[in-house]
Amino acid sequence: MNRTDRLLAIVLELQARGRQRAEDLAATFETSKRTIYRDIQALGEAGVPLISMPGKGYSLMKGYFLPPLSFTSEEAMLLLLGCGIMAQSFDAQYRQAAQSARRKIAGVLPEQLRAEVEYLQTAILFISSNLPEESQEKLRQLRRAIIDRVTVRFVYHTRHRQHEEDEPRVREADPYALICIRNVWYLSAYCHLRQAMRHFRLDRIEKLEVSSQTFQRLPEIHVEPRQRDEPGGLLARVLFDHEVARWVREVPSYFTVNEEETAEGLLVTLKIRQESEILQWLLSWGRHVRVLEPASLREQLAAEARAMLRNFQASE
């Protein structure tokens, strides 16, 4: 990044994040604090109203905004393609907002750049499946609950229960985020029952109710797309033959935390709460998978295979 670009980026960073220390800016732009000091001085000489507080960093004077920005072809393309994805993935209210934003961005582009971006929009396609109306309504309710910071209540169905007679439980949770992973929506929320953050699949939520009880977001909680439902948990290590390694990478388990190429094959480490969560996925790879640990998972997989064999023998 050249100096001119960095000076503009520093102003944008201060405008977006508020007060920043020299070391924070140096880490963001991968440069030295001395360089940041010189950049701040240059911005001040150029008339940018900066406020410096010893030990606390720099900020922009309240009310200062940059004039309208121009976009490169790559920036405009990503913004417009992003608007298109949002228009596909959300309900009518946000679809209209995405389409409006797309028109505004396209309207200020030079003719040649606009023509190039319009071509790229037709050349790069994103296909997303339409959610049923019931799921769209859940998304609308949860999105509003996140914005308003209100607790939600729902019945949640879990595939893997501790006991077969266990019934789905009513959960109360403080919603923090909605995350889409491989076209499946998850609610990231603080579960009152578990007293911890959890991910809930949208299609397993029933009888959703938005309460009038508000909550304060906990500052120490950071939503991570790959966050596991249980801290700690059980680690499983499985080895896949080389001939299926490519396909394992293509359709990994949600619980995969590490993949490593070895002389014997692809070594996959998974973090699970209970062995039944990955049993069906492992069985789908047939003779091409070996469980290294834990031994209890290996025994459970073997028992399942023997039961399958008995079913086939009985049918013959």
N, C-alpha and C positions, 0 to 999 in steps of 0.2 A: 504494500500500500504506500503510494507516494504521500508527500507531506500535505498537499492540498486536499486530497481525499481524507486524510486522517484528521485534519482540522475540522472539516465538515462533519465527520463521523463523531468527533468529540462533542460538538454542539448537539448533535442528534442524541447522543448518549445522555448528556446532561438534561436535555429536554424530556427524554423518556423516563429516566431513572431518578432524576433529582440530584441531590448532593452526591458527589463521588470524590474519593481520595485520589491523590496522584498515583499511588500504588495500584489502586483498582483500575484506573484508566491504563496504566502501563501493562497490567496483566491482560486486559481486554484487547489491546492493540499490539501486544507482543513486542513491546519496546521498553526503553529504560525510563525511570522516573525523571532523569535529567532532560530527556527528550520531551516528556509531557510538560515539564516546567517551561521549556522554551515555547512549546505549542500554546500553552495558556497565555504566555506573555504576548505572542503574536496575535492571538484572538482579541486580547484586550486592546492592543494597538490598532486593530482593525475595526474597533467600535462595538464589539460584542460585550454587552453588560454582564460581567462575571462578578460573583461575590465569593471571596475567599475567607474561610474561617480556619484559623490555625488548629491543626489536629483533627479537623472534621472534613476538610476538603473543599471542593468548588461546586458552585451551583449557578444557575442563570437567574438574573433578576426577574422577579415575578412579572408576568405579562409579556415577556419577550418570546416571540415565535419567529421561526424562519419563514421566508417567503415560499410560495409554491415551488416544489422540486421538479426537476426533469428526470426522466427515467431512461436508462439504457434499454436496448432491445431485449436483453436477457431479463432485466428487472420487470419490464412491462409484460413480457411473456409469462413470467412466473406469477405475477399478480393477476393477470387475466385468466390464466389456467386455474389458479387457485379459486377465483370467483366461480369458475365453471364447476369445479369439484364441490364447492359449498352449495351451489344451486341444486346439484344432484342429491346431496346427502342430507339436506335439512328440509323442514316443512315450509309451507307457503310463505309465512312471514319472513323467514330468513332467506328463502329463495328470491323473493322480491328485492330484499336488501342487497344480496349478492349481485343480482342483475343490474340494479341501480348503480352499484359501485363499478361494475364492469363498464357500463355506458359512460360514466364520468371519466374513468381512466382512459378509455379509448377516445373520448371526445377531445382530449387535450394533446393527443399524440400527433406528431407530424405525419403527413399523408403517407410517406414512404414507410415509416416505422409502423404505422397502423396497418398497412397492407401486409407487411411481413408478419406481424403478430396475428392477423386474421388468418393467414395461411397456416401458421403453426397451430392455431386452435383447431383447424380441420385435420391437420396431419398428426396431432398427438391427442389420442382419445383416452378418456378414463371411463370405464364401464362400472357402474355401481347398481346393485339390485335395489329395487324399491321396497321400502319397509311397509308391512301391512299397516292399516290405519290405526289399529290398537297400539302398535309400537310407536308410531308417530305421536300419538297422544301422550304416551309415557315420556317420550323425549321432550315434548312441550312442557309437561308438568315438572319434570326434573330440571330442565333448563331454567324455568322460572324459580324453582326452589333454590337453585344454586345462586341465582342473581339476588333473590330476596333473603337468602340465608335463613331458610326455615326448615325445620325437621320434617322428614317424610316417614310414613309408616306403610309397610307392605308385607305380604306373605311371600316367602322365598323358598323355592324348591331346590334342594341340593341332590345331585345324582348319587353321591357317595355318603351314605348315612352310617352312623355308628351302629345302629340297630335297625332291622327291617321294619319294626313297628313304629319307628320314629315318624311323626307327622311333620309337615312343613311348619316352620315357626314364623310367628309374626315378628318382624324386625322394625326397630326404630333406628333411624340413621340421620346424620347430618351430612348432606351432600356437598362434595367438594368439586367434582369434575365428572365429565362424560368423556369416555375414551373409546375410540373405534379401533379394534385390532382384527385384521383380516375380515372386515365386513361384519364383525360382531361388536355390538355396543355393550360397554360396561359402565356401571356407576361406581365411582370411587367415593367412598363415604366413611365417616366415623360411625361404627356400629355401636349402639348403646349396649347391646347384649354382650358383645365380645370385648368392649372397652378398648378398641383398636381400629385402625384403618382396615377396610375390606374392599374387595372388588366384587360387585354383583352383576351377573349377566342380565341384560335387560329382558331377554326372552324367558327368564326364570322368575321374573317378578310378576306377582298378581295382586289384585285389589290394592293398587297404589293410592294412597291418600296423602295430600299435602296438609300438614297441620298449621296452626297459627303460632306455634312455638318457635321463636327465633333462637339462633345460636351465634357465638363468636368463633370465627375461624381461628384455629390454633396456629400460631406463627411457626412453630417447630415442625409442622407437618408439610412435607413436600410431596406432591402427587407424582408418582413415577409410573409410566405406562407398563413397565415390566415388573412392578411391585408384586410380591407374592402375598397370598391371603394369610399366611402364617409366618411370623418371624422364626428363624431357626429352621425347624422341620427336619425331614429325613432326606438324606442324599442317596441317590441311586446312580450307579455307574453301569452302563450297558455298552456292548461292543457290536458294531454292525459290520458285515462283510463289505469289502471294497465295492462290489458290484451294485450295492444298493445305497452307498454313501451319498451319492448325488441326490437321490430321491428323498433320503432322510432330511437332507438340508432344505429341500424344496418344501416339504410338509413336516416341519419340526413339531414336537409337542410343545404346548404352552408352557410346560414346566421345565423346559431346557434352559440351563444356565451356562453351559460350556460345551464346546465341540473341539475335538483334537484329533488330527490325523496321526495314526500310528502305523507301524509296519504290519500289524494284524488287521487293521480296519479303522473305522471311525469310532472314536471313544466319545460317548455322550454322557454328560453329567446332568442329572435332573434333581430339582428340589421339590419335594412333595410333602403333603401332610400325612397321606396314607397310601399304601401300595396300590389300592384299587383304582386310584386316579389315573394311572398310566398302564394298567393291565391290558385294556383293549387295544391301546395304541401299540404296545409291544407285540401282542398277538398278531396284529395286522402285518407284521414283517416276517412271520413264519420262521423258517429255518435260518434266516439271515441275521438273527439277533441272538446274542448271548448276554445274560445278566451276570455281571461280575460281583456286584454287591447291591443290596444286602442279600444274604443267603435266603432269608424268608421270602423275598420277592422271587428269587429263582425257583424256590419250591412251589410257590403259589402259581407261577407261570407253568411249571411242569404239571401240576395237578390239573390246571385248566386244560392243557393239551391232552392229557389222558382222558379227561371227561369228554372232550370233543371226539377223540378216537372211539370211545365207547358208543357214542351216539351214532357214528358212522357204521360201526360194526353191527349195532342193533338194527339199523335200517336195512343192512344187507341180509 
